[in-house]
Amino acid sequence: MTAMPLPGDRPTDHTGPAPRSASSAPVPLGRAAIAASEDASTTSIAPFSGAPLGHVPHCGPDDIDRAFAAARTAAHRWSARGLRERAAVFLRFHDLLIRHQDEVLDLIQQETGKARRDAFDEIVDVVLTARYYGRRAPGLLRPRRRRGALPLLTATVEVRHPRGVVGVVTPWNYPLALALSDAVPALIAGNGVVCKPDFQGAFTAVWAQGLLRRAGLPDGLFQVVTGPGDVVGPSVVAHSDYVCFTGSADTGRAVAALAGRHLIGCTLELGGKNALIVLDDADVDAAAEGAVRSCYTSAGQLCMSAERVLVHTSRHDAFLRAFTDKTRALRLGASLDYRADMGSLVSAARLRAVHGHIQDAVARGAHLVTGGRPRPELGPFFYEPTILTGVTDEMSLHHQEVFGPVAAVYPFSDEREAVERANSGSYGLNASVWTSRPARGRRLGMRIRAGTVSVNEAHAAAYASLDAPMGGMRDSGINRRHGRDGILNYTEAQTLAVQRAVPLSAPTGTADQSYADRISRLLLTAKRLGL
């Protein structure tokens, strides 16, 4: 995989001086890291400029076979190492990533078009994940004593074994975090990993592969394969012993069906139509600031972003004014530094989709409070952060995931209505509740059918709580990443039971009826004793 440097005349941040030169960005990474036998490739595009960024090869069936064979061979040796030895690799990786963050921040920005502060969120996510599992995995995966069939006479232990090779299929919007947030616990658990990134995230995935090797990860254990999703994706699932997929609900259903056909497990994190609820006792300014973070992080190209902002009627007007002022103050820009608050959409297709939703809503009577325009003077795919009111059921953005910097604000009159609105639709990924009484926020949050709920924070409070599971309900996914579940998914449980002295069957010479009567009395006695 080879990359071409971006042209020097890229759009600059209109709010300040020109950005650092593109020549300082590490775009020629990953050369020859993917050995593809086919000549076909796809050119990835730099969203900031629309110029070619690099050529990403198409891996053929033989390439996929070789990648999985190499990962499987490496995993066999890797799983024989002690857990603490495996975990130590990722504690070293933790430090290396912090030290070399500027390299990959440039790369993430060039592949996705996001602002640098949003790219930095990926660094924090991966660092926290590496530290959490690097320290906790030995305890989470240690053999555990279980109650045996007969007290004192049956010694039973639960042992965890790696599954083999885990397939990780990732989208473009968080190319570092999503390539590694599932791969790290899978690797520590003793598996190999084959990662299939999107074309717009392939260079970041290859960069991460190189840094893992520098941290001490054995060669061949973390493989990267690239190519069209509808071709390479099914092949990755077919070869895997477990698969992790992040993406749309429709594709997630196809992945789940394939996984079922091959009798393997899967973790799916899919879309969201997330609600942010502002209660009647909320701090309006804090809620408006939180809504800006929730709605416009990564230009809204984040499955956990809020697209529905539900505000109590007593707070509606004041909140809308504060939210609008803070949204209009956001700085858009294409610089490789921290000057911009929001970056670009990723592609022309994403720009058309976002603008189409807004045009449909306005044509059907929605009120455009702010935004709603492309900004071609900044770059080909820039779009203003947008707020609408008066959005109704017949408008596409009311129920479809927009995946862009768009927020629809709705009034509500009481908590029951807010919960009903938040639970409407088929998704259930994330929600946010704003109130001056945290206990009230917790009670309301438990009534929302979403995998994560943050009180007085957009989404980071729940997502960054690494000890707790993260994932979606309903059409937003199955299974969880993070916490105990986030590493046990990549293992298979084995029960080892050692029986002492007395067999679990009728002794020689004992009549079956007599044995059955004796066991029945024993069972009743055990129940009375609370055993």
Buried (B, 14 or more C-beta within 10 A) or exposed (E): BBBBBBEEEBBBBBEEEEBEEBEEBBBEBBEEBBEBEEEEBBEBBBBBBBBBBBBBBBBBEEBBEBBBBBBBBBBEEBBEBEBEEBBBBBBBBBEBBEEBBBBBBBBBBBBBBBBBBBBBBBBBBBBBBBBBBBEBBBEBBEEEEEEBEBEEBBEBBEBBBBBBBBBBBBBBBBBBBBBBBBBBBBBBBBBBBBBBBBBBBBBBBBBBBBBBBEBBBBEBBBBBBBBEBEEBBBBBBBBBBBBBBBBBBEBBEBBBEBBEEEEBBBBBBBBBBBBBBBBBBBBBBBBBBBBBBBBBBBBBBBBBBBBBBBBBEBBBEBBBEBBBEBBEEBBBBBBBBEBBBBBBBBBEEBBEBBBEBBEBBBEBEBEBBBBBEBBEEBBBBBBBBBBBBBBEEEBBBBBBBBBBBBBBBBBBEEBEBBBEBBBBBEBBBBBBBBBEEEEBBEBBBEBBBBBBBBBBBBBBBBBBBBEBBBBBBBBBBBBBBBBBBBBBBBBBEEEEEEBEEEEEEBEEEEEEEEEEEEEEEEEEEEEEEEE
